[in-house]
C-alpha cells in the first residue's frame, strides 16, 4: 500500500535537485554571529550579539520574554534586516547569501502558521515542494511514527487540528528534510509529556545519526537541561552568558537540607564554600560548593536528625539571570 | 525555481478558489443575462433606449451611443459595465495583496525559512494579479459566445471576436493596474486589509472620477491618472479607439507598481 509519506517522498525526490547540500557542513561553526544588532526605532531588539555554535551541538538559546531570542532567529533567517553586524550559517552570510544559508536550515517557528483549508498531508506536500529539498519517505515515516501521527490525522484539515497536533506537524516539517542546521523556537510548547519525551528522543537520534546542529529557544528549562549541550542566556537584547551545560552543572552548588532533633539556633558553624539559604530553629538549607566533607565535619556534634542532598538544576542558575534587574 | 513558483501559485489559487469561482459564476451569468436582455429588444427599442439614457451617461458613453444602442453594442456593454469593471478590479486587488496576508498570518516565516528568495512571493502575487482577471475575462468571452450563439435573434449581429478580445484585454489591463497597486501596498503592509482596502477604495473613487470627468471639467485633471480613462468601451465597439496605446499605458502603470513592490518587499523587515 502506498502511504502518504511515500507519496511525499516520491514527489520531492523527483522534483528536487540531486545536488542539494545535505549532511555535515563545511567549516567548524554551524552558526556564527558577530556584533549582530537590531533596533526597532528607538527600541533595542538585539545589541552586539556575538556567539558561535559549533557543529553537532544542541545549543539552547534562553532568555525571558522580549530578551531578543526570536529577533535573533528572525535575523538568522533574513526575515529581519540587521541594523549592524552579521551572521553566518554554514559559512553563508545570512543577509547577503540568505538563500544559500536557508538551504541548510530546518525551522520550527514559535507559532506555527497554518493553511486552514489544507490537510496535514497537503501541508507537508506543499512545504516539501516549496523547499526543493529531498524528503526521504523512510525518514518521514519514522517521524510520523515517532510523533504518533496517523494517516487518518494527515487526511484531516488543519483547521480541525488541536494545538498539540499542529505542533507535532510543525516539528515534522522542520525535521523531514534532514537539514544540517535545525532552528527550533519553543519546540515543545503545547505538547503533552509523552510527546515532549518523544521530541527529546527524536532530537537525540537526529543529532547522533546526521550530526545536525540544533539552535533551540525554549522557556522549559528542564527540557533545555535534558537536551542541550551548551546554552546562551540573553536579556534585554544583550548576551549575558554562554556556557556548557556540564560546566554549569559542575559549578552549581548542591542544596543540602539538614534537620535537627532539637533547636540549634545560632549554633551552625561557618564553613568555607557553604552558603546559608534559609535557617530555622530545627532545620537549615545550605548551598554547598565543592566537597561535602568540611560541612559534615562541622555538623558532626550537632543533633542531626536527617540530611537531604539535592543537585541544583539549571533552573536555579538561569532564574538568577532572569530575576536580576541589573543590566549586564 | 519554476516548481517553487508553481507550488506557490497553486496554493494561492486554492486559497481563493471559492471567491474566484463565485465571481466567475456571477460574471458568466451576467453576460448571459445581458445577451438574453439584448435578444428581447428589437431595433426601435434600442433607439428608444438610446434616447431614454440619462444625459450624464450619454456624455460618459460619448458620441458612440449609436454603437451602444444595438444588439452587439448592448452585449459588449457587459465588458465595461460598472459592476463588471469594479468586481474584476477587486478580485485582482485581493489576490495581489497576499504578501501582506503572508506576513499577517505568519506563513512568510515558513516559506522564507526555506531556500526561497523573497521576490518569489511577489512574483507569485504579480502572476495572480494578471492571471485572475485573464481567467475571468476568458470565461466571460466564452459565456458571451455561447449565449450569443444560443439566444441571439436571426437578424441580430453580436460583437465580433476582435471587439470582445479587445474589450476583455482592456478589462484585464484596468484590473491589473489595481492589482499592481494592491501589490505595491502589500510590499510594505503588515496586514492584508492595509493593502487591499486602499486599492479597492481607489478603484471605486477613480471610477467615479472617470464618470464625473465626462461632464465636469475639473475632474478631468485627476481622470488622466485613472485606469478607467484608458478603457473607452464604446469607442472600441465603434472601432474608433487606439487600443494598443491605451493597453500600453495600462500595462506600463502595472509594471511600474509591481516593480515598486519588488523593491519594497526585498528591503523590508517581515
Interface residues (C-beta under 8 A of the other chain):
Chain A: X15 X74 X77 X78 X79 X80 X81 X99 X100 X102 X103 X105 X107 X109 X111 X112 X113 X115 X117 X126 X127 X129 X130 X131 X132 X133 X173 X183
Chain B: X3 X4 X7 X8 X11 X14 X15 X105 X106 X107 X108 X109 X110 X111 X112 X113 X114 X115 X116 X117 X267 X268 X269 X270
